Amino acid sequence: MSALVRLTTADLEPLTVLEVHAQPLPWSEDQLLLELVHDDARVLGLLDDGALRGYVAVRRMLEEAWILNLAVDAAHRRHGLGRRLLEAAREAGREWGCTSLWLEVREGNAPARALYQGFGMSERGRRPAYYSPLPPSSTRETAVLMALELATAPGPPRR
Ligand SMILES: CC(C)(COP(=O)(O)OP(=O)(O)OC[C@H]1O[C@@H](n2cnc3c(N)ncnc32)[C@H](O)[C@@H]1OP(=O)(O)O)[C@@H](O)C(=O)NCCC(=O)NCCS
């Protein structure tokens, strides 16, 4: 099973390579670096024998935790890695004492929306024309806001 680790600036190169291959409009190296060094962020990765298979970037914003990015290497999808990364982000949110976990996703990103819905996240709103167009389209895309309450999520069993 892949190992979950907190990524550091030493992981910037493999992280950038994964991002470029996994996303149609990838984050730049500078955007990734900002999350790696930010006091209120965690970048968590899944490694197989040292090879990065996926990552999630999550930030604390007062009582909310926000997933800012999430990607799994295309050759390793549908093996539960995305779900494990969501669990790791949820755990980070709980450790920070946040009461909810939030994210934005492109309306047309069916795989990601299915992942989030299956994880118990529900739609909380929409931002029309929020995302830049995904080529070859020239139409800006709606963002769907999704969230999960952390306070009501099951904790350890009561004695
Ligand atoms: C979205 C993404 C992270 C999913 O990662 P993954 O490791 O394949 O996800 P999992 O294997 O954990 O999938 C868990 C569940 O999500 C749903 N799901 C995931 N991919 C799906 C797809 N292509 N079609 C339909 N449902 C899908 C399924 O319910 C799946 O459960 P199942 O495999 O038992 O049916 C991955 O497709 C990806 O990196 N996409 C490109 C980057 C991206 O869109 N990031 C999200 C930005 S908001």
The ligand as a MOL file (V3000), in Angstrom:
LIG
                    3D

  0  0  0     0  0            999 V3000
M  V30 BEGIN CTAB
M  V30 COUNTS 48 50 0 0 0
M  V30 BEGIN ATOM
M  V30 1 C -10.2560 12.9440 -9.5250 0
M  V30 2 C -9.0820 12.0280 -9.2170 0
M  V30 3 C -8.2070 12.6740 -8.1460 0
M  V30 4 C -9.6230 10.6890 -8.6860 0
M  V30 5 O -8.5290 9.8970 -8.2170 0
M  V30 6 P -8.6110 8.3020 -8.1320 0
M  V30 7 O -7.4160 7.8370 -7.3780 0
M  V30 8 O -8.8320 7.7310 -9.4650 0
M  V30 9 O -9.9330 8.1190 -7.2460 0
M  V30 10 P -10.3580 6.7840 -6.4370 0
M  V30 11 O -9.7500 5.5830 -7.0650 0
M  V30 12 O -10.0710 7.0040 -4.9900 0
M  V30 13 O -11.9320 6.7930 -6.6880 0
M  V30 14 C -12.8450 6.7800 -5.6240 0
M  V30 15 C -14.2430 6.8650 -6.2160 0
M  V30 16 O -14.4110 8.0820 -6.9370 0
M  V30 17 C -15.2540 7.8560 -8.0780 0
M  V30 18 N -14.4850 8.0330 -9.3090 0
M  V30 19 C -13.1480 8.2420 -9.4250 0
M  V30 20 N -12.8040 8.3710 -10.7300 0
M  V30 21 C -13.9420 8.2210 -11.4360 0
M  V30 22 C -14.2390 8.2370 -12.8300 0
M  V30 23 N -13.2730 8.4120 -13.7540 0
M  V30 24 N -15.5240 8.0510 -13.2200 0
M  V30 25 C -16.4830 7.8560 -12.3130 0
M  V30 26 N -16.2870 7.8160 -10.9650 0
M  V30 27 C -15.0190 8.0080 -10.5390 0
M  V30 28 C -15.7130 6.4310 -7.9840 0
M  V30 29 O -16.8870 6.4160 -7.1850 0
M  V30 30 C -14.5510 5.7930 -7.2150 0
M  V30 31 O -14.9060 4.6070 -6.5470 0
M  V30 32 P -14.8000 3.1840 -7.3210 0
M  V30 33 O -13.4800 3.1540 -8.0340 0
M  V30 34 O -14.9120 2.1940 -6.1990 0
M  V30 35 O -15.9530 3.1830 -8.2980 0
M  V30 36 C -8.2510 11.7190 -10.4990 0
M  V30 37 O -9.1320 11.3250 -11.5270 0
M  V30 38 C -7.4210 12.9020 -10.9970 0
M  V30 39 O -6.2900 13.1030 -10.5530 0
M  V30 40 N -7.9940 13.6900 -11.9390 0
M  V30 41 C -7.2560 14.8440 -12.5170 0
M  V30 42 C -7.0540 15.9440 -11.5120 0
M  V30 43 C -8.3820 16.4460 -10.9490 0
M  V30 44 O -9.3950 16.5370 -11.6330 0
M  V30 45 N -8.3400 16.8100 -9.6500 0
M  V30 46 C -9.4970 17.3400 -8.9600 0
M  V30 47 C -9.4360 18.8310 -8.9360 0
M  V30 48 S -10.8650 19.5330 -8.1000 0
M  V30 END ATOM
M  V30 BEGIN BOND
M  V30 1 1 1 2
M  V30 2 1 2 3
M  V30 3 1 2 4
M  V30 4 1 2 36
M  V30 5 1 4 5
M  V30 6 1 5 6
M  V30 7 2 6 7
M  V30 8 1 6 8
M  V30 9 1 6 9
M  V30 10 1 9 10
M  V30 11 2 10 11
M  V30 12 1 10 12
M  V30 13 1 10 13
M  V30 14 1 13 14
M  V30 15 1 14 15
M  V30 16 1 15 16
M  V30 17 1 15 30
M  V30 18 1 16 17
M  V30 19 1 17 18
M  V30 20 1 17 28
M  V30 21 1 18 19
M  V30 22 1 18 27
M  V30 23 2 19 20
M  V30 24 1 20 21
M  V30 25 1 21 22
M  V30 26 2 21 27
M  V30 27 1 22 23
M  V30 28 2 22 24
M  V30 29 1 24 25
M  V30 30 2 25 26
M  V30 31 1 26 27
M  V30 32 1 28 29
M  V30 33 1 28 30
M  V30 34 1 30 31
M  V30 35 1 31 32
M  V30 36 2 32 33
M  V30 37 1 32 34
M  V30 38 1 32 35
M  V30 39 1 36 37
M  V30 40 1 36 38
M  V30 41 2 38 39
M  V30 42 1 38 40
M  V30 43 1 40 41
M  V30 44 1 41 42
M  V30 45 1 42 43
M  V30 46 2 43 44
M  V30 47 1 43 45
M  V30 48 1 45 46
M  V30 49 1 46 47
M  V30 50 1 47 48
M  V30 END BOND
M  V30 END CTAB
M  END
